Amino acid sequence: MKNKTEIRELQEEHKKLDKLTTDLEKDRQTDRSTTSKYDLMGLKKAKLAVKDKINLLRNTRESKSE
């Protein structure tokens, strides 16, 4: 049960990061500064890390149920 709750929380975090990433990508059309580039890169890395954690928890849950 704990994994399901954690996965849901991580999915919500992933959605928030996805929205922030999308918004910043739109802003990057007019703001081509180095700062905005690195902000976007950081958001994408965080989003990927959350996705990896979700997949790890799912795989762990599946292997325990076998």
C-alpha positions in Angstrom: 0.0 0.0 0.0 2.8 2.4 0.8 4.2 2.1 -2.7 0.9 3.0 -4.3 0.6 6.2 -2.2 4.2 7.1 -3.0 3.7 6.4 -6.7 0.6 8.6 -6.7 2.5 11.4 -5.0 5.3 11.1 -7.5 2.9 11.2 -10.4 1.4 14.4 -9.1 4.9 15.9 -8.8 5.7 14.7 -12.3 2.5 16.5 -13.6 3.6 19.7 -11.8 7.1 19.5 -13.3 5.6 18.8 -16.7 3.5 21.9 -16.5 6.5 24.0 -15.4 8.6 22.6 -18.2 5.9 23.3 -20.8 5.5 26.9 -19.5 9.2 27.5 -19.5 9.5 26.1 -23.0 6.9 28.6 -24.2 8.8 31.4 -22.4 12.0 30.3 -24.1 10.6 31.3 -27.5 11.2 34.9 -26.4 13.8 34.5 -23.6 16.8 32.8 -25.0 19.0 33.6 -22.0 21.5 31.1 -20.5 19.6 31.3 -17.2 16.3 30.1 -18.8 18.2 27.4 -20.6 19.7 26.0 -17.5 16.4 26.4 -15.6 14.7 24.3 -18.3 17.5 21.7 -18.2 17.1 21.4 -14.4 13.4 21.0 -14.6 13.8 18.3 -17.3 16.3 16.4 -15.2 14.1 16.6 -12.1 11.1 15.4 -14.2 13.2 12.4 -15.5 14.4 11.6 -12.0 10.8 11.5 -10.7 9.8 9.3 -13.7 12.7 6.9 -12.9 11.7 6.7 -9.3 8.1 5.9 -10.3 9.3 3.1 -12.6 11.6 1.7 -9.9 8.7 1.6 -7.4 6.5 -0.1 -9.9 9.1 -2.7 -10.8 9.8 -3.3 -7.1 6.1 -3.8 -6.4 5.7 -6.2 -9.4 8.7 -8.3 -8.4 7.4 -8.6 -4.8 4.0 -9.8 -6.1 5.5 -12.7 -8.1 
